[in-house]
Amino acid sequence: MTPLLVFLNSAFITAALQLAGFAHGYAFRTEFFYDIIGGFNYLVLTVFSALVSDGWVADGRKVAATLIFVASRGWLLSFLAWRAHERGGDSRFDAVKDKFGKFLVFWTVQGMWVLLISSPVLFINASPASASPASTRDAALLAGFLLGVAFEVVADVQKARWVKQGRQGGFCTAGLWQFSRHPNYFGEMLQWWCVWLLAFSCSSGVTDVLWWATSASPLFTMHILLNVPATGVMHANGKNLKRYYDKFPETYAEYRASTSILLPMVGYRHVPMILKHTMLLDLERYEYRPQADATSSTSSTRGGKAE
């Protein structure tokens, strides 16, 4: 099966799964299966692409990339399902699960995310069988892919354990969280950059349009985690830092000044501000500005309409 056919069939499978999930969710006014179907969708596409692959079993690059991908998405499925159970549901859906159009948007976006994130692995599995062994570059990228998964898993577990133990200290500084304010998001981004670069070994070169198209995987991940207000770094920062500055103004300010926003590192306090605001992505829009937030709230109130 050609790479293009693999992608088209994957899109059809994704649409079928997400629409089935939406139909059930809307009929019963529940989001219970949302994350489960999202995780299952990843696994179905991976199995499908491996089954139709040319010489999958004999190609170490394909096998390794597929297994790491399954571990990554299997963990995501398990963690999100557990978290939703612990929280008794997902508050994001409270106001939309009885509204046909708005609820459908959530399932459509999830389907797009699944397809885009999976695209480099689909590209790898859809490529012709390689007679040459994986190169040192391939091995390094596979190691980076695995490291990204490890960062995400460890960070999620450490944060969940901290919550279970009563949120000691008011904000999480356990394990990886003492070196990064969002180590789980760093791990998520690292994964998809590594697997996209790995997919280059299966391409026809820098002019391969389909390989370039799969760059949507890391780019879309970064967009969702860095720019979308309802999730990721954008959601966790800005005005949502108010609870930390209100309760722990000095200790949280110290933690923020000395801890990288994404890349786990030591000595962050001594990094020049221009590098923090550019290469390290500690952008000014993530800062908490109480006066600006108060002004914004006042303006909204005077206008008689909440955003």
Order of alpha helices (4+ residues) and beta strands (2+ residues): alpha-alpha-alpha-alpha-alpha-alpha-alpha-alpha-alpha-alpha-alpha-alpha-alpha
